[in-house]
């Protein structure tokens, strides 16, 4: 005979007395930790900088197509809504739809009937939280990788779910999405909806016409409390299969007639509720005992339905806020990442709680009360321009010694001749953009630093002619407007070649691919203001910006901020690719370059709001650049000094670039986070970090990594490394670019695809004596 099912009953009188004492203690603590009062609405400030760049309009030279090879799997929103290809929830509508969605500190993933071997079979939604002790490290000291295992801490499901269960999404917005599980397509079919937003303190499941089931895996609950009445809801304290504490809140809709609290334990793994349930079930990890539970008791029943970003800038001080819309009357408790806590508005400091939970790759998240969370950046780089720049140098005019100018002039003339005769690569938008950016920078140096208007004019004419080909859309791989996913893509990936043109057709790295062209347009517009008003020059450049950095919250043609994740503080590279480890950020240097390009285009084109939206630094130093004091990654990994490839679920000390050997040296991994060297580099990479990174990985004791014996196929990276060194040791950097190694210069030491010896000499020379 099987083990009899046990119904979880209310506590006995003895247990009730114990509960009463517990609640009294909670109420006493609540008088100290009550959430601050919040206003009912969060108005958008009149000077909000997130306004449309230009009116939506697909230029006539851009064909429109609706035949993208990646299907809109399970998306219920109509085809007029813009879609967010690079957001945290993309796994929900890609591939098998059963890879995780990371909201931090939790992740959720569809069980899909036990499709993956080794996991508890379920058609419901798995809720995962990974402790530091569960992290798996790769080989080496420091470890080259660390990864968070896929877990089933809590599973929220319904008894009716079976092989006819499908997953759909709706209300796909910049910061939130609804993920639905339903059996069949009938209007009244059993259904669960998971409103997902980054930083949510509860995983919430809205039930309709379904019988709730709650599981843990693999070995079952180690403890389940009696139901505890809390208002019109019921609360359970449970310990998952690892013996770790969670709280579960069962919140019926008003006037629901049956006993909502009555769950039956049918096995060690499974609790089952009553049929026909309508309402929400919310689960939350509780590492803080009665104090944590008291916080959750004040917040349960409420969840976020939408978030909107607003921001204002006053001179060098920027302020941005996440305004949350919610369902429910309780105050909102949200988790914030370390860089959020660093920059939190001082007026909100008393909203910070002691409840903290680990995230997978972003350190410890802290729970904060608030329907509106505001963050302050007090030192925006408003003085930054095209010229070499550091925060201390600012907008000061650079004065180079005569011998520096003479040498720089000779090099610039040679570099310009090469730039004007070299072919612009046609197989890749990325390679073409880098070549044009190199060309543009040489022209700028000739005009602005060397005061040679004749040569600059000659180069500018050729540069404008090359850009005209792309603006007319006559390059080898023309751009198309994709009306399925709403974006501007290369035709190279049609009909179904995911890797073509750097995976641009599949929305990977748009911020990097297009930023080089935006920068070139900014340089041309700066040197020739009339160019801005000619033909489609302005509209075409704005079109590129709108694709990867649209600032209209509800635009028609492009999603809001496709690539840059304003919650994480950096961009995600991965487009329409299902990923077991989530989105990844591979090249922080080019992420900063994209912001710099937008900033300079905004300045040149007269769009002040666009200029103010650009540049990020805090997140880079919290998550990508690792000083020994960094606490956001495991100690076993910190000594790598950079993350390499940072995913939502793992970090891999490696590089995705295909131009390096299959076994990359540290120079390849680190340089991928440095290039291209620009004024933004000095903002993103503090001198102390540059010095520490060099001393650990590239100093004289590791000279084999940087001297002339480095393999030829890595030569271009050496130039990036020494240009980066200018921020910590300008003399050594300038000496390398002037004198080479043992008095010999090799052009292979400069990245021919996107940088020039001209720029590197101007860059390093500015910090030696060019003040």
C-alpha positions in Angstrom: 0.0 0.0 0.0 1.2 3.5 -0.7 1.8 6.1 1.9 -1.4 7.9 2.9 -1.8 11.5 1.8 -1.6 14.1 4.5 -3.7 17.3 4.6 -1.9 20.3 6.1 -4.3 21.5 8.8 -4.2 24.7 10.8 -2.0 24.6 13.9 -3.3 23.2 17.2 -4.0 25.4 20.2 -0.5 24.8 21.5 1.0 25.7 18.1 -1.4 28.6 17.9 0.1 30.0 21.1 3.5 29.6 19.6 2.3 31.3 16.4 0.8 34.2 18.4 4.1 34.8 20.2 5.9 34.7 16.8 3.5 37.2 15.3 3.8 39.5 18.4 7.6 39.5 17.9 7.1 40.1 14.2 4.8 43.1 14.9 7.4 44.5 17.4 10.0 44.2 14.7 7.7 45.7 12.1 7.5 49.0 14.1 11.2 49.3 13.4 11.3 47.9 9.8 8.0 49.2 8.3 8.4 50.1 4.6 8.5 53.8 3.9 5.3 55.3 2.6 5.1 55.6 -1.2 3.1 57.7 -3.5 0.4 56.3 -5.7 1.8 57.6 -9.0 5.3 58.3 -10.4 5.0 61.2 -12.8 7.4 61.5 -15.7 9.5 64.7 -15.3 9.1 67.4 -17.9 12.8 67.3 -18.7 13.0 63.5 -19.1 15.7 62.8 -21.6 14.1 59.6 -23.0 12.2 61.2 -25.9 12.0 60.1 -29.5 15.1 60.6 -31.6 13.2 61.4 -34.8 9.8 60.5 -36.2 9.6 56.8 -37.2 10.2 56.4 -40.9 11.8 53.6 -42.9 13.9 55.3 -45.6 13.0 54.4 -49.1 16.3 52.7 -49.9 15.7 50.2 -47.1 13.6 47.2 -48.2 11.0 46.0 -45.8 10.6 42.2 -45.2 8.6 40.0 -42.9 10.3 36.7 -43.5 12.9 36.4 -40.7 14.2 32.8 -40.3 13.5 32.9 -36.5 9.8 32.3 -35.7 8.0 34.4 -33.1 7.3 31.3 -31.0 4.4 31.6 -28.7 4.2 35.4 -28.8 0.6 36.5 -28.3 1.2 40.3 -28.8 0.0 41.5 -32.2 2.6 42.1 -34.9 2.4 45.9 -34.5 4.2 45.8 -31.2 8.0 46.2 -31.2 9.8 43.2 -29.8 12.9 43.1 -27.6 15.4 40.7 -29.2 18.2 41.1 -26.7 16.4 41.2 -23.4 16.6 38.9 -20.4 13.4 37.0 -21.2 14.2 36.1 -24.8 14.7 32.4 -24.0 10.9 32.3 -23.4 10.2 32.7 -27.1 13.3 31.1 -28.6 14.2 27.5 -29.4 12.6 24.9 -27.1 11.4 27.6 -24.8 12.8 25.7 -21.8 16.0 27.5 -21.0 16.1 29.8 -18.0 15.0 33.4 -17.7 17.2 35.2 -15.1 15.4 37.9 -13.1 18.0 38.0 -10.3 18.2 36.8 -7.7 15.9 34.0 -9.1 15.7 32.3 -12.5 12.7 30.5 -13.9 12.5 27.8 -16.5 9.8 25.6 -18.0 10.1 22.0 -17.2 8.4 20.9 -20.4 7.5 17.5 -19.1 10.9 16.5 -18.0 12.5 16.9 -21.5 15.9 17.3 -19.8 17.3 14.1 -18.3 18.2 14.1 -14.6 15.5 16.6 -13.6 12.2 16.1 -11.8 9.5 15.8 -14.6 7.1 18.6 -14.6 5.0 20.7 -17.1 5.2 23.6 -14.6 7.7 26.4 -14.0 10.9 25.7 -12.1 12.1 28.4 -9.7 15.9 28.3 -9.1 18.1 30.0 -6.6 21.8 29.0 -6.5 23.9 29.3 -3.4 27.6 30.1 -3.5 28.4 26.6 -2.3 26.7 25.2 -5.4 28.8 27.0 -7.9 30.9 24.8 -10.2 34.5 26.1 -11.1 36.6 25.3 -14.1 40.2 24.4 -14.1 43.1 26.6 -13.1 44.1 28.9 -10.3 42.5 31.4 -10.7 39.6 29.4 -12.1 39.0 30.1 -15.8 35.3 29.7 -15.5 32.5 29.4 -13.0 28.9 28.4 -13.7 25.7 28.1 -11.7 24.0 24.7 -12.0 20.4 24.5 -13.2 18.3 23.8 -10.2 14.6 23.1 -9.3 14.5 24.8 -5.9 10.7 25.2 -6.1 8.3 24.2 -8.9 5.0 25.9 -9.4 2.6 23.9 -11.6 -1.0 22.7 -12.0 -2.4 19.2 -11.9 -4.1 19.7 -15.2 -0.8 20.3 -17.1 0.3 17.5 -19.5 1.7 17.1 -23.0 -0.9 19.6 -24.3 0.6 22.4 -22.2 2.1 25.2 -24.2 4.2 28.3 -23.2 3.3 31.7 -24.6 4.3 35.3 -23.8 2.4 38.5 -23.9 2.8 42.2 -22.9 6.4 42.2 -24.0 7.8 45.4 -22.7 11.3 46.9 -22.2 11.6 45.7 -18.6 8.9 43.1 -18.1 7.0 40.2 -19.8 4.2 37.8 -18.9 5.1 34.2 -19.4 2.1 31.9 -19.6 1.6 28.2 -19.2 -1.7 26.8 -20.4 -3.2 23.5 -21.3 -4.6 23.9 -24.8 -5.9 27.1 -26.4 -9.4 27.4 -25.1 -10.3 30.6 -23.4 -11.2 28.9 -20.2 -8.4 26.4 -20.2 -6.2 26.0 -17.0 -3.6 28.7 -17.1 -0.7 30.1 -15.1 0.9 33.5 -15.8 4.3 34.5 -14.4 4.9 38.3 -14.5 8.6 38.5 -14.9 10.7 41.6 -14.1 14.3 42.0 -13.1 14.8 42.3 -9.4 11.4 40.9 -8.4 11.4 39.8 -4.7 8.7 37.1 -5.3 8.2 34.7 -8.1 4.5 35.1 -8.7 2.2 32.7 -10.5 -1.3 33.9 -11.4 -3.7 30.9 -11.5 -6.9 30.6 -13.5 -9.1 27.6 -13.4 -6.3 25.4 -12.3 -5.4 23.1 -9.4 -2.1 24.3 -7.9 0.8 21.9 -7.4 4.0 22.8 -5.6 7.1 20.6 -5.9 10.8 20.6 -5.0 13.4 18.3 -6.4 15.2 16.0 -6.4 14.6 14.6 -2.9 11.5 16.4 -1.7 10.7 19.0 0.9 12.6 18.5 4.2 10.0 20.5 6.1 6.5 22.0 5.4 4.8 24.2 8.0 1.1 24.3 8.8 -0.8 27.0 7.0 -0.6 30.4 8.7 -3.4 32.8 8.2 -2.2 36.3 7.1 -5.0 38.6 6.2 -7.1 36.9 3.5 -4.2 34.7 2.4 -2.3 31.7 3.7 1.4 31.4 4.2 3.6 28.3 4.3 7.1 28.0 5.5 9.0 25.3 3.6 12.5 23.9 3.3 13.5 22.8 -0.1 15.4 19.6 -0.9 18.6 21.2 0.3 17.0 22.3 3.6 16.9 26.0 2.7 14.1 28.2 3.7 11.4 29.6 1.5 8.0 31.2 2.2 5.0 30.6 0.1 1.9 32.9 0.0 -1.4 31.7 -1.4 -3.5 34.7 -2.3 -7.1 34.0 -3.7 -9.1 36.5 -5.6 -11.9 38.1 -3.4 -14.9 36.0 -2.7 -13.4 32.7 -3.8 -15.5 30.1 -2.0 -13.3 27.2 -1.2 -10.6 26.7 1.4 -7.7 28.1 -0.4 -5.2 27.2 2.3 -5.8 23.5 2.2 -2.8 21.9 0.5 -2.3 18.1 0.7 1.1 16.6 0.8 0.8 13.7 -1.7 4.5 12.8 -1.7 7.8 14.2 -0.4 8.1 16.1 -3.6 4.5 17.4 -4.1 1.9 19.6 -2.4 -1.5 19.9 -4.1 -4.2 22.5 -3.6 -7.9 22.7 -4.5 -9.2 22.6 -8.1 -10.5 25.7 -9.8 -8.1 28.0 -7.9 -8.0 31.7 -9.0 -5.5 34.0 -7.5 -1.7 34.1 -7.1 0.9 32.0 -5.4 4.1 33.7 -4.5 7.4 32.1 -3.4 10.5 33.8 -2.0 13.8 32.6 -0.7 14.3 33.6 3.0 17.9 33.5 4.4 17.1 36.0 7.1 14.7 34.1 9.4 12.0 36.0 11.2 13.4 39.3 10.0 13.2 38.3 6.4 9.8 36.8 6.8 8.5 40.0 8.3 9.6 41.9 5.2 7.9 39.5 2.9 4.8 39.6 5.1 4.5 43.3 4.3 5.1 42.9 0.6 3.2 39.8 -0.4 0.2 40.0 -2.7 1.8 42.7 -4.9 3.9 42.3 -8.1 5.2 44.4 -10.9 3.3 44.7 -14.1 5.5 47.2 -15.9 8.5 49.4 -15.4 9.5 52.6 -17.2 12.8 54.4 -17.2 13.0 58.2 -16.8 16.1 60.3 -16.4 17.2 63.9 -16.1 20.6 65.6 -16.4 21.8 68.8 -14.8 25.3 69.7 -15.9 27.5 66.8 -14.7 24.8 65.3 -12.5 22.6 62.6 -13.9 19.6 61.0 -12.2 17.7 58.0 -13.6 14.7 56.2 -12.1 12.8 53.0 -12.6 9.1 53.7 -12.1 7.2 50.5 -11.3 3.5 49.9 -12.0 2.1 47.2 -9.8 -0.9 45.0 -9.1 -1.8 44.9 -5.4 -2.0 47.3 -2.5 1.1 46.3 -0.5 4.4 48.3 -0.8 6.8 47.1 -3.4 10.0 45.2 -2.4 12.6 45.0 -5.2 16.1 43.6 -5.3 18.9 45.9 -6.4 22.3 45.0 -7.8 25.6 46.2 -6.2 26.0 49.1 -8.6 22.4 50.2 -7.8 23.2 50.3 -4.1 26.3 52.3 -4.8 24.4 55.0 -6.7 21.1 54.9 -4.9 19.6 58.3 -4.3 20.6 59.3 -0.7 16.9 60.0 0.0 16.2 56.3 -0.4 18.9 55.0 1.9 16.3 54.3 4.6 14.5 52.1 2.1 17.3 49.6 2.0 16.7 46.4 4.0 19.1 43.8 5.4 17.6 41.1 3.1 20.3 40.1 0.7 20.4 37.3 -1.9 23.1 36.1 -4.2 22.8 36.5 -7.9 24.4 34.3 -10.4 27.1 36.6 -11.9 26.4 40.1 -10.4 27.2 39.7 -6.7 24.8 40.1 -3.8 21.4 41.8 -4.5 19.8 43.8 -1.7 16.1 44.3 -1.1 14.9 47.9 -1.3 11.4 49.3 -0.7 10.0 51.5 -3.4 7.6 51.9 -6.3 10.3 54.2 -7.8 14.0 53.6 -7.4 16.3 56.5 -8.3 20.0 56.4 -8.9 22.5 59.3 -9.1 25.6 59.6 -11.3 27.4 62.7 -10.1 30.3 62.8 -12.5 29.1 62.6 -16.1 31.8 63.2 -18.7 30.3 66.3 -20.2 33.7 67.7 -21.3 34.5 64.6 -23.3 34.9 65.2 -27.1 36.8 63.6 -30.0 40.2 64.6 -28.5 42.3 62.5 -26.1 40.6 62.9 -22.7 40.8 61.9 -19.1 38.6 63.0 -16.2 41.5 65.1 -14.9 42.5 66.5 -18.3 38.9 67.4 -19.1 38.4 69.9 -21.9 41.8 71.5 -21.6 43.5 72.2 -24.9 46.2 69.7 -25.7 49.6 71.2 -26.5 52.1 68.8 -28.0 55.9 69.5 -28.1 57.2 70.4 -31.6 59.1 67.2 -32.1 55.9 65.2 -31.2 53.9 67.2 -33.8 56.6 66.7 -36.4 56.7 62.9 -35.9 52.9 62.7 -35.7 52.6 64.6 -38.9 54.8 62.3 -40.8 53.0 59.2 -39.5 49.5 60.7 -40.2 50.4 61.5 -43.8 51.5 57.9 -44.4 48.4 56.5 -42.6 46.1 58.7 -44.6 47.6 57.5 -47.9 47.0 53.9 -46.9 43.5 54.7 -45.7 42.6 56.3 -49.0 43.9 53.4 -51.1 42.9 50.4 -48.9 39.6 48.7 -49.8 36.8 48.9 -47.3 35.9 45.3 -46.3 32.6 44.3 -47.9 31.8 40.9 -46.2 31.2 42.4 -42.8 29.4 45.6 -41.5 31.6 45.3 -38.4 34.9 45.2 -40.4 33.7 48.0 -42.7 32.7 50.2 -39.8 36.0 49.8 -38.1 37.9 50.7 -41.3 35.8 53.8 -41.8 36.3 54.8 -38.2 40.1 54.5 -38.5 39.9 56.6 -41.6 37.7 59.2 -39.9 40.0 59.5 -36.9 43.1 60.1 -39.0 41.2 62.9 -40.9 40.2 64.4 -37.5 43.8 64.3 -36.2 45.0 66.0 -39.4 42.5 68.8 -39.1 42.2 69.4 -35.4 45.5 68.4 -33.9 47.9 69.0 -36.8 46.1 71.9 -38.4 46.5 70.5 -41.9 43.2 71.5 -43.6 44.4 70.6 -47.1 45.2 67.0 -46.3 42.2 66.8 -44.0 39.9 68.1 -46.8 41.3 65.5 -49.2 40.7 62.7 -46.8 37.3 64.0 -45.9 36.1 63.9 -49.5 37.1 60.3 -49.9 35.5 59.4 -46.5 32.2 61.0 -47.5 32.2 59.1 -50.7 32.7 55.8 -48.9 29.9 56.6 -46.4 27.6 57.6 -49.3 27.6 53.9 -50.5 26.3 52.7 -47.1 23.8 55.5 -46.8 22.4 54.6 -50.3 22.4 51.0 -49.1 24.6 49.9 -52.0 27.1 47.8 -50.0 27.4 44.1 -50.7 25.1 43.0 -47.9 22.3 45.6 -47.9 20.3 46.4 -44.8 16.7 45.4 -44.5 14.0 46.5 -42.1 12.7 43.3 -40.5 9.0 43.8 -39.8 8.8 40.5 -37.9 11.1 41.4 -35.0 11.2 45.1 -35.8 14.8 46.1 -36.6 17.4 46.9 -39.1 19.4 43.8 -40.2 21.9 42.7 -42.7 20.6 40.6 -45.6 23.6 38.3 -45.3 21.8 35.9 -43.0 18.8 35.3 -45.2 17.4 32.8 -45.8 18.9 31.0 -42.7 22.6 31.6 -42.0 22.9 32.6 -38.3 26.6 33.4 -38.4 26.7 35.6 -41.5 27.9 39.1 -41.1 28.7 38.6 -37.4 25.2 37.3 -36.7 23.8 40.7 -37.5 20.7 39.3 -39.2 19.9 37.6 -35.9 20.3 40.9 -33.9 23.6 40.1 -32.3 26.0 43.0 -31.6 24.0 45.7 -33.3 25.3 48.3 -30.9 28.8 47.4 -31.9 28.3 47.0 -35.6 26.4 50.2 -36.1 28.3 52.4 -33.6 31.3 52.6 -35.8 29.2 54.1 -38.6 27.5 56.5 -36.1 31.0 57.7 -35.0 32.1 58.2 -38.6 29.0 60.3 -39.2 29.7 62.3 -36.1 33.3 63.1 -37.3 32.1 64.0 -40.8 29.3 66.2 -39.4 31.8 67.9 -37.0 34.3 68.7 -39.8 31.6 69.6 -42.4 28.4 70.9 -40.8 26.7 71.1 -44.3 26.9 67.4 -44.6 24.3 66.9 -41.9 21.6 68.6 -44.1 22.4 66.8 -47.3 20.3 63.9 -48.5 19.6 61.2 -46.0 22.8 61.6 -44.0 21.1 62.7 -40.7 18.1 60.4 -41.1 20.2 57.4 -41.9 22.5 57.8 -38.9 19.6 58.4 -36.6 18.1 55.2 -38.0 21.1 53.2 -36.9 20.9 54.8 -33.4 17.2 54.1 -33.2 17.8 50.4 -34.0 20.2 49.7 -31.0 19.4 52.7 -28.7 15.9 53.9 -29.4 14.8 56.3 -26.6 11.0 56.3 -27.3 9.4 54.0 -24.8 6.6 52.9 -27.2 8.0 53.6 -30.7 6.5 52.1 -33.8 9.6 50.8 -35.6 12.2 49.9 -33.0 12.1 48.7 -29.4 13.3 50.8 -26.5 17.0 50.4 -25.9 17.5 47.1 -27.8 21.0 46.4 -26.6 21.7 48.4 -23.5 20.1 46.9 -20.3 19.5 49.8 -18.0 19.0 47.5 -15.0 22.3 45.7 -15.5 24.1 48.8 -16.5 25.6 47.4 -19.7 24.7 46.0 -23.1 24.0 42.4 -24.0 25.5 41.1 -27.3 23.4 38.0 -28.0 20.4 38.4 -30.3 17.9 35.7 -31.4 19.7 32.7 -30.1 18.5 30.3 -27.4 21.1 30.1 -24.7 21.4 27.8 -21.7 23.5 30.4 -19.9 21.5 33.5 -21.0 22.7 36.6 -22.8 26.3 37.5 -22.7 28.5 40.6 -22.7 31.8 40.0 -24.4 33.5 43.4 -25.1 33.0 46.1 -22.6 35.3 48.4 -24.5 33.1 48.4 -27.6 30.0 48.7 -25.4 31.5 52.0 -24.1 32.5 52.9 -27.6 28.8 52.6 -28.7 27.8 55.0 -26.0 30.6 57.4 -27.0 29.5 57.3 -30.6 25.9 58.1 -29.7 27.1 60.9 -27.4 29.2 62.5 -30.1 26.5 62.1 -32.7 24.0 63.7 -30.4 26.4 66.6 -29.8 27.2 67.2 -33.5 23.6 66.7 -34.7 22.2 69.0 -32.1 20.3 66.4 -30.1 21.2 67.3 -26.5 19.1 64.6 -25.0 20.9 61.9 -27.1 24.2 63.2 -25.9 23.1 63.0 -22.2 22.0 59.4 -22.5 25.4 58.1 -23.3 28.3 56.5 -21.4 28.4 53.9 -18.6 31.2 53.3 -16.2 29.9 52.1 -12.9 28.8 48.7 -14.1 32.1 48.0 -15.9 34.0 48.5 -12.7 31.6 46.5 -10.7 31.3 43.4 -12.9 34.0 43.4 -15.7 37.1 45.0 -14.3 38.2 43.2 -11.2 40.5 44.7 -8.7 41.5 42.5 -5.7 38.9 44.2 -3.6 36.0 43.1 -5.9 33.3 41.1 -4.1 30.9 40.6 -7.0 32.6 37.5 -8.3 34.0 34.5 -6.4 37.5 34.9 -4.8 38.7 32.0 -7.0 38.0 34.0 -10.1 39.0 37.5 -9.2 42.7 37.2 -10.0 41.9 37.0 -13.7 41.4 40.8 -13.5 38.7 40.8 -16.2 35.7 38.6 -16.7 36.3 37.7 -20.4 32.8 36.6 -21.4 30.1 37.5 -18.8 26.8 35.6 -19.2 23.7 35.8 -17.1 24.6 32.4 -15.6 28.3 31.9 -16.0 31.6 33.8 -16.5 34.3 32.5 -18.8 37.8 33.9 -18.9 37.9 33.7 -22.7 37.2 35.8 -25.8 34.6 35.3 -28.5 36.6 37.0 -31.2 37.4 34.9 -34.2 40.6 36.7 -35.0 42.6 35.1 -32.2 44.1 31.6 -31.9 41.9 28.8 -30.6 43.9 28.9 -27.3 44.0 32.7 -26.6 46.7 34.3 -24.5 45.8 36.8 -21.8 46.5 39.6 -24.2 43.6 38.5 -26.4 41.2 38.2 -23.5 42.1 41.5 -21.9 42.4 43.5 -25.1 38.9 42.5 -26.1 37.8 44.6 -23.1 40.0 47.5 -24.0 39.5 48.3 -27.7 38.8 50.5 -29.4 40.8 53.1 -27.5 38.9 56.3 -27.3 38.1 59.1 -24.8 35.5 56.7 -23.4 38.3 54.3 -22.4 39.6 56.8 -19.8 36.1 57.1 -18.3 35.5 53.4 -18.2 38.9 52.2 -17.0 40.3 53.9 -14.0 44.1 54.4 -13.8 44.3 52.2 -10.7 42.7 49.3 -12.5 44.9 49.8 -15.6 48.0 49.8 -13.5 47.0 46.7 -11.5 46.0 44.7 -14.6 49.3 45.5 -16.3 51.4 44.7 -13.3 49.7 41.3 -12.9 49.4 40.2 -16.5 51.8 42.2 -18.7 54.7 43.6 -16.7 58.3 42.8 -17.3 58.0 39.5 -15.4 55.5 38.5 -18.1 57.3 40.2 -21.0 56.9 37.3 -23.3 53.3 38.3 -23.6 54.0 41.7 -25.0 57.5 41.8 -26.6 58.5 41.1 -30.2 58.3 37.3 -29.7 54.5 37.5 -29.6 53.0 35.5 -32.5 52.4 37.6 -35.6 48.7 36.8 -35.8 48.4 38.6 -32.4 50.3 41.7 -33.4 47.4 44.0 -33.6 46.4 43.3 -30.0 49.8 44.6 -28.8 49.0 48.1 -30.0 45.7 48.0 -28.1 47.5 46.9 -25.0 50.1 49.7 -25.2 47.5 52.3 -26.0 45.6 51.2 -22.9 48.8 51.5 -20.9 48.9 55.3 -21.6 46.3 55.7 -18.9 48.8 54.4 -16.3 52.2 55.0 -17.9 52.0 57.4 -20.8 55.7 57.6 -21.3 56.1 53.9 -21.8 53.1 53.9 -24.1 54.3 56.8 -26.2 57.8 55.3 -26.4 56.4 52.1 -27.9 54.4 53.8 -30.6 57.2 56.1 -31.5 60.2 53.8 -31.2 58.8 50.3 -31.5 60.9 47.5 -30.0 64.7 48.0 -30.2 64.1 50.9 -32.5 62.1 48.9 -35.0 58.4 49.5 -35.8 56.2 46.8 -37.3 52.8 47.9 -38.7 51.3 44.5 -37.6 51.5 45.8 -34.0 48.6 48.1 -34.8 45.0 46.8 -35.3 44.7 47.6 -39.0 40.9 47.0 -38.9 40.0 49.8 -36.6 43.0 51.8 -35.2 46.0 53.6 -36.5 49.5 54.5 -35.3 48.4 58.1 -35.8 45.7 57.9 -33.2 47.8 56.0 -30.8 50.6 58.5 -31.0 48.1 61.4 -30.5 46.5 59.5 -27.6 49.6 58.6 -25.7 51.4 61.8 -26.5 48.6 63.9 -25.0 49.2 62.4 -21.6 53.0 62.7 -21.7 53.4 66.3 -22.5 50.4 67.3 -24.5 48.6 69.5 -21.9 
